[in-house]
């Protein structure tokens, strides 16, 4: 795959359909086979469920492989493995009866071990009864680490990867504990942040640290022959966080409101005082993202990422179940512009077939 011609929406959609989607599908098929072999019924169920119902996270993340050039398959392998860990552990924490922060942190230590290339042999399941996954999680970690070890650019992106993974793990611990403790813990996490935008709330910050997109972006760039310099790496981090990452997860929570209400799961969109405020803030995140990505190399590609996110989430049938969902979809797509509309209808067309 040649580096993407970032100016052409049709090219992006075409490459995604003909190369990225089949490659992601192949990787997911492998991990699904491994998940079926997990001895523990509970762990096996959650591993398979995460792949079945959250595969679109991997398909979306796989788009970043277009940044890599000839090593796009290696980038996809990392993205699928890392996102599979994220979705699997999220399921385990969501459906945990213990609600033990020590357990949640132990599970997510796997993600920190990836970005630090740690040889730590700790049993990630040590604080729970079900522990026998047949080496499933350890293999996912190994695949990600092997990928990073091959990157000449790893020393340049290491600090940003660790920062992103650390914030992500802190979020996953705090949002899954006993319900009445969650908000206070997340507010304390927010108070430690170094955000300069004073308009961002604690729940919007929590959304922003819950995305894996910047990690995928940096690792994909790391597969390129032309290495980024430290200034470009810092600019990518600053442009993606908090706005693009925040937009990503807020959209994810937007469409999951009914499901999360039923399951009793934390949903950051619940904390907006009304629909109008939520719409205004989502539009704000879109507009800030637009400004931020203009400063990046390959700005057209990064603009397509947030437009693609709008297209993907707003094409989900669950948007219709939200109060004023159709009106909200129309307003957000309008803010995203023509390409957001284009990708939106491509995705809806693909779902028909």
Number of C-alpha atoms within 10 A of each C-alpha: 15 11 13 19 15 18 13 14 19 15 13 18 18 12 16 20 13 10 17 24 18 13 20 23 14 13 18 21 13 10 20 19 11 19 23 16 15 19 15 13 14 15 23 22 16 19 27 19 17 21 22 12 10 15 18 15 18 23 22 20 23 28 27 27 31 27 26 25 18 16 18 24 20 17 30 27 20 25 32 28 21 24 23 24 24 22 21 23 23 20 17 18 23 18 15 15 10 13 17 16 19 12 19 27 18 19 25 24 18 26 24 19 19 23 25 15 17 11 10 9 9 11 13 18 17 13 17 15 7 13 16 15 21 16 15 20 21 15 14 21 23 18 15 23 21 13 19 24 13 12 19 14 21 18 11 18 23 17 13 18 22 18 14 22 25 17 17 22 22 20 23 22 24 23 23 21 21 13 13 8 12 16 16 13 17 19 16 12 17 19 12 8 11 7 13 7 8 6 9 16 14 20 20 26 24 26 26 24 23 23 26 22 21 22 22 24 24 23 26 26 24 25 25 21 14 10 15 16 11 11 8 14 19 13 16 21 18 17 23 22 22 23 27 29 24 26 28 24 21 26 18 22 20 22 22 18 21 16 13 14 12 8 11 11 16 18 20 19 22 16 13 15 9 10 16 12 11 18 17 14 18 23 19 15 22 24 15 16 23 21 13 21 25 14 14 18 13 15 16 17 23 24 22 23 21 23 25 24 22 26 25 21 21 27 21 14 11 16 20 16 13 16 10 12 17 13 11 21 18 13 15 21 21 14 17 23 11 13 21 26 20 17 23 22 15 16 19 16 11 9 10 6 5
